[in-house]
Amino acid sequence: MASGYFEKMLEIDLSTGEFNNTDTHMQYVKQFVGGRGLGAKLLWERLKDKPPGFDALNPENPLMFLLGPSNGAPIPGPSRITVCAKSPYTKPLNSPYEKASTVAWSCAGGLFAPELKMAGYDGVIFTGKADKPVYVVIDDDHVEIKDASHLWGKDCNETDKILRDEYGPEFKHMYIGPAGENEVLYASIMTEVNRAAGRSGMGCVMGSKNLKAVVVRGTKVVPVNDFTDVKNAKDMLFNEIKNWSGYEQWRRWGTAVMLSASSERGTQTTKNAHEATYEYHNEVGNVVADTKFWTRHSSCYLCPIRCMKHGVVPSGKYKGTIAEGPEYETGTMHGSNCYIRDFGGMMKSIQTADEMGLDSISAGSVVGFAMECYENGLLTKEDLGGIELNWGNADGAIELQKMIARKEGIGALLAQGTLRAAKEIGNGAEEYAMQIKGQEIAAWGIRVNQGFAIVYGTSTRGACHQVGPNVLIQHERCMCDILVICRFVYYGIGSDPLLKAFNAITGWNYSREEFLQVAERTWNLEKVFNAREGFKREDDYVPNRYHTPITYGPHAGATITPEEQEKHLDDYYTDRGWDLETSYPTEEKLRELGLDDLIPVIQELR
Amino acid sequence: MSKDKKDENISKDKDLRYMFLTRRTFMIGTAAAGSALALSGCGENKTNGTGTTKPSGDPKKITEPSYISVDYDKCVGCRICEVECAMHHNNGVPDLDKSRIKVYKYNPMVDIPAICAGCNDAPCLEACPDELNAMKRDETTGAILINEENCVENCTLCIDACKDRANVLRRSKENDTAVGLCGLCDGEYPKCVEACPEDCLYVVPIYLDGQYWAAEPKEIAKRVVKSMYRGSKEAEEFSKS
């Protein structure tokens, strides 16, 4: 058996209820390793013979829960799972295909990934569509598709409670909330109530298959090349993490530490990206959370950083609400972005997104968008079902998210995300839609830290804050999604120790170049996939709003000019070895990466 | 070793007080026991502010009946203890099926490490047929040990006896014998305690006055949830369930 792999993937056809084990992925693992890389390759192999613009909500779109060689190994942070499919959410500016969209990859932490790996699988692929709501139970080799009528319609917290009662603490679960069931385009897949594979609409694809939840228990040992080597790598990695200068800070505050810091630096998305410093950041920031809200830290599998914080709202209208966060992203998108000053209201808003199963980033952006529409008269109180959606209306934000998840009233429109909703609203609403390729921009501003123009613009799954501002960092971070390991471990110790652990597990002895080339291959394959759908250079630009200067804070006046944007993209494509005009990978680059089969695809596009 | 019989008259509610130690009772408990081991184990050597958890100085030995106490407020559910335990007792192979500490998650979110508490009345030991000679209590550490060679397959007597206690005893998937009893690493400094990055595990002398015994993880979770999420209706409902 290959080290780091069970050489077995579970494929479940929900239409027929049949399932079987395959090992077809093993022919790709040397090139694509796992997680996001394997996801891109498997998606390409399944959809390359279909015409471009294949509908992501077609039952044949494979929903893949993919693992990497690190999952289940005793090294820090092997807790992530990458969910891949064709995205139902992204959309190019101009494409001959109506249902054109990008690849989708979305990662979540928690305990689910190692459990699934220990059940003996390198991943699970769902195809087809069940004729009624079902959930799938995987207990090692025993697989069962069960009726989910008692779970359907329940929010994520209720679903979690029911599954925990039914199966006990040894089983781990991932599920969708009402948003996924109703095919809200930016629905997430959740685990442990608050952890999400949030971005790029994976919950929507899961809902379209009538799949409510996946429940798993695994009791096997992940095979590795040499347990002594892995133990040494483990000791080295844990040691390095503990010696990381940011270790105590991340442990104490999690990403919330950035809330005030980012605001003071002029990089916090505020008021639907009008501004980048929030004057009330102290009222909803990490210090308030620490003194009034947090009661405990929470960790993913084998992670000493335990960045997650739970708490209970101590006072006010939402007293008694148990919630998680604020994290930097959720606290910004549901806080400053909506101009919310009420801490309890903000936490309830974050918790509502989690319970409804909405991507918290997109949900916060959509609420901010709707608030701006309301303030400027593009949406009225009647449109919004009686909600006076002024800036800072936390109650309104909470109600609106529930309407979105259930597609009630205005929710049906906003469930399509800002790009599509703005087109329908018209009257210049397009300028309020803070999105790239159809997916909403996250909580980091662009004007002061222009690297984010590349981060958001070039991400292969639509605006995403995680991919990195230059080619090297993009490759290193991509390796995290491939292995599949948490980025915070990589932030703490860099990619070299991860490479050592990878080699100890697999025994492949990849050099640093070979290792990073896996990521480059993945990026290029994803790029070609997107290009075939009609995405090109014009889809890599930031929204116009970022060309107007911010007016407030220590960096008032900062902006990114169209010329600067052009230059950043030119530099980036040059570094990538991509064509400047179209942004497509060059033939030499594809040949260098062993992706010769993609050359005709690019030739045809030219 | 004290052989006091459990007082049959102690009410259910009173029992709960001893099921797990709060921070306060932990401090009182260790002070009353006056154990140098427990105090040095958690106070001086374990925490030095930088998060390192290696005990310094001579390796500590457990020299009196002890168990591993958990500060449930601090556990974050990383399961590092679980993996370290599994690797230590299985030649470096992280077979979690063999781990003697299990961390269970409950909703509202709390993480409860379940570990043998060396109950004074030891229902597992009582249940194990004498003629098998498969279980005994270590005279020095007070830990209950399984003799794997003598343990018979498909016998669940000890497992059933532990069901309403720590509930960590279970059948191994390998050969259906009983696994899960903490042997306190044979009196060496326990691996889980050493590895815990949160300092939430302590070696504490055991109350062998019959007043302390292990509780079911879920019962502990109810208590922890109630104090962790004070003022929450959801937490209240869970703790009453």
Interface residues (C-beta under 8 A of the other chain):
Chain A: G72 A73 P74 L111 M118 N157 D160 K161 R164 P169 E170 E192 V193 N194 T219 V221 V222 F227 T228 K231 K242 Y247 E248 R251 T295 R296 H297 S298 S299 C300 Y301 L302 C303 P304 R306 H310 V312 P314 K319 G320 T321 I322 E324
Chain B: T50 G51 T52 D73 V76 G77 C78 R79 I80 V83 M87 N91 G92 V93 P94 D95 L96 D97 Y104 K105 Y106 N107 P108 M109 V110 D111 K173 P197 E198 P217 M228 Y229 R230 G231 S232 K233 E234 A235
